[in-house]
Structures are given as structure tokens and as C-alpha cells.
Amino acid sequence: MNQQGMQRLFVYGALLDTEKCRRLLGRPVEREGAHLDGFRRGRKRYFFVVPSEGGRVDGAILSGLDDGDLSILDKFEEVPSLYTRGSIEAISADGEKMRCWIYLPAGWERD
């Protein structure tokens, strides 16, 4: 996703909690406010986002993640049973478009 194997993740639900991320990954993670255009956020038992024309989801971009971090977060998000990890373009607080991973619901949001 970016240089030196470091990757970014757009978060919009439980992973917005800075302390939860620190506990999961064993260290603080760089983050900045961001949003995602063309989606809306919902919640059943868990948060989810789905495409929605004109929609906007506020969240954050976590930066400096490596493959080990993503593996830990995949397990937390129960990939592939609850979520899949996909690639999207989020917009940082300063307006820069950034390619990021995102956790997308694996179908349960339609039930």
C-alpha cells in the first residue's frame, strides 16, 4: 500500500478506539482523521459500511502497519467469516486521497 512494506487501514468502528488498537498491536499506531466518500455506515451487531451514492463515512487512517499487524487485525475482525479486507481510496483530513485497506462486511449486514 505504501513504501517499505508499511500499510494503511481506514477504520470506522471499534478500531477507532485508540486504546483498543494499542492493546491489540502492543504499541501505539499513527492515526489521522479521514473520511470515505460514496459509502454509508450502519450497525447491526457490528459496524459496517456499504456503498451509497452521495454517502460519507467519517473515520481514521491507521498508518505504519506491517503484515503482522494486519494479521492480528484480520483475526480481531474475524476475516473471512464476518469481514473481508479490501482496498479503497480514503480522503485524509488535509484532503489527500490515500489508498488504504478497509474491512468490509461479508454478507451478514444484509440479513
C-alpha positions as CSV (number, residue, x, y, z in Angstrom):
1,M,0.0,0.0,0.0
2,N,2.9,2.4,0.6
3,Q,6.7,2.5,1.0
4,Q,8.8,0.0,2.8
5,G,6.1,-2.6,3.3
6,M,4.2,-0.3,5.6
7,Q,0.5,-0.2,5.0
8,R,-2.6,1.9,5.9
9,L,-6.0,0.9,7.1
10,F,-9.2,3.0,7.1
11,V,-11.2,2.3,10.3
12,Y,-14.8,3.3,11.1
13,G,-16.0,1.2,14.0
14,A,-14.4,-0.5,17.0
15,L,-10.8,0.2,15.7
16,L,-11.4,3.9,16.1
17,D,-10.7,3.3,19.8
18,T,-7.0,4.2,20.2
19,E,-6.6,2.1,23.4
20,K,-8.1,-1.0,21.7
21,C,-5.6,-0.7,18.9
22,R,-2.7,-0.3,21.3
23,R,-3.8,-3.4,23.2
24,L,-4.2,-5.5,20.1
25,L,-1.0,-4.5,18.4
26,G,1.1,-4.0,21.6
27,R,2.1,-0.4,20.6
28,P,0.6,2.9,19.6
29,V,-0.3,3.3,16.0
30,E,-0.1,6.5,13.9
31,R,-3.6,7.8,13.0
32,E,-5.2,10.7,11.3
33,G,-8.8,11.7,10.8
34,A,-10.2,10.8,7.4
35,H,-13.4,10.1,5.5
36,L,-14.7,7.8,2.8
37,D,-17.0,9.1,0.1
38,G,-19.6,7.0,-1.6
39,F,-20.4,4.8,1.4
40,R,-22.7,4.9,4.4
41,R,-22.1,3.4,7.9
42,G,-24.5,1.1,9.6
43,R,-24.7,-1.1,12.6
44,K,-26.3,-4.4,13.4
45,R,-24.3,-6.3,16.0
46,Y,-21.2,-4.8,14.4
47,F,-20.4,-1.7,12.4
48,F,-20.3,-2.0,8.6
49,V,-20.1,0.2,5.6
50,V,-21.8,-0.3,2.2
51,P,-21.7,1.7,-1.0
52,S,-24.2,4.6,-1.0
53,E,-24.3,7.3,-3.6
54,G,-23.7,10.6,-2.0
55,G,-22.7,9.0,1.3
56,R,-19.8,9.8,3.6
57,V,-18.3,7.8,6.4
58,D,-16.0,9.6,8.9
59,G,-13.2,7.6,10.4
60,A,-9.4,7.4,10.7
61,I,-6.5,6.1,8.7
62,L,-4.1,3.9,10.7
63,S,-0.6,4.2,9.2
64,G,2.7,2.2,9.6
65,L,1.1,-1.2,9.7
66,D,3.0,-4.3,8.6
67,D,1.8,-7.7,7.6
68,G,2.0,-9.0,11.2
69,D,-0.2,-6.1,12.3
70,L,-2.8,-6.8,9.6
71,S,-2.8,-10.5,10.5
72,I,-3.7,-9.5,14.1
73,L,-6.4,-7.1,13.0
74,D,-7.8,-9.7,10.5
75,K,-8.2,-12.1,13.4
76,F,-9.8,-9.4,15.5
77,E,-12.2,-8.6,12.7
78,E,-12.9,-12.3,12.1
79,V,-11.8,-12.4,8.4
80,P,-13.2,-14.1,6.4
81,S,-16.4,-15.1,8.3
82,L,-17.5,-11.5,9.4
83,Y,-15.4,-9.3,7.2
84,T,-13.2,-9.3,4.2
85,R,-10.2,-6.9,3.7
86,G,-10.5,-4.8,0.6
87,S,-8.8,-1.8,-0.9
88,I,-10.4,1.6,-1.1
89,E,-9.4,5.3,-1.5
90,A,-10.0,7.4,1.6
91,I,-9.5,11.1,2.0
92,S,-7.3,12.4,4.8
93,A,-8.1,15.4,6.9
94,D,-6.0,17.6,4.7
95,G,-7.8,16.4,1.5
96,E,-5.2,13.9,0.2
97,K,-6.5,10.8,-1.4
98,M,-4.9,7.7,0.1
99,R,-5.1,4.0,-0.9
100,C,-6.0,2.0,2.2
101,W,-7.2,-1.3,3.3
102,I,-10.7,-1.5,4.8
103,Y,-12.8,-4.2,6.5
104,L,-16.0,-4.8,4.5
105,P,-18.9,-6.9,5.8
106,A,-19.0,-10.5,4.4
107,G,-22.8,-10.6,3.8
108,W,-24.2,-10.6,7.3
109,E,-25.2,-6.9,7.0
110,R,-28.0,-8.0,4.6
111,D,-29.7,-10.4,7.0
